[in-house]
């Protein structure tokens, strides 16, 4: 896993994190909820999305369309 960036802190130590991960030899952008286990170690949940890196540009274009114009 590369650098993990926390973008939103929820209650009870849960966070939404963005990071690059690899699965089956393919790299993905993950936007995923994490939690603190009983040992206070961060663990990912199944709540989130994994976007193939080749689709990230399309995601960025969609986000730009949603942003209000100045």
N, C-alpha and C positions, 0 to 999 in steps of 0.2 A: 504494500500500500504506500502510495506517495503521501504528500502532506494532506492532512485532514483539516478542513476549515469549518468551524462552527458558525452557522448562520442564524440559529435561533435556539435560545435556551427555554425549555419547557419546565414544567413542575417536576418535583421529585428527582432531579438530576438528569432528566431526559433532555437530549439535544437533537437538533437536525444538523447533520454534517454533510459536507460535499467533499468528495475525494475521487481519485482515479484508482481503479482496481482492475485486476485481471481475472478472467474466468475462462477456462478451456482455451487458453492461448490468445484470447481476445481482450482488448482493453476497453473499459467502460467508465463513464462518468456516473458516479453514484450520488444520489440525493437521498439520504436515509436517516431514519430515526435511530438513535443509540440510547442505551440505558446503563445505569450503574448496577452491577450484580452485587451479591451479598458481600464480596470481597472488595467492593468499591472500584472494580475494574470496568472500564467502558467496553460494552459489547454492542454490535449492530443487531437491529431487529429485522424482521421481514417487511416492515412498513417502509416503503420507499420505492425508488425507481433506479434502474440501471440503463443508461443510454449508451449505445455504441459510440465510440469517439467520432466515427465518421458522420454521425447524425447531430453532433453538438452545434455545428454551424446553423442547422435548421432550427434548433432550440433557441439559439441566440436571436435569430431573426424573428421568431415568434414572440420572444420576450420584448424585443424592441418595438414590435407592433402594439403591445399592450401598454407600453410606457406612455404617459401623457407628454404631449409636445410642450416645449417651453414657450 
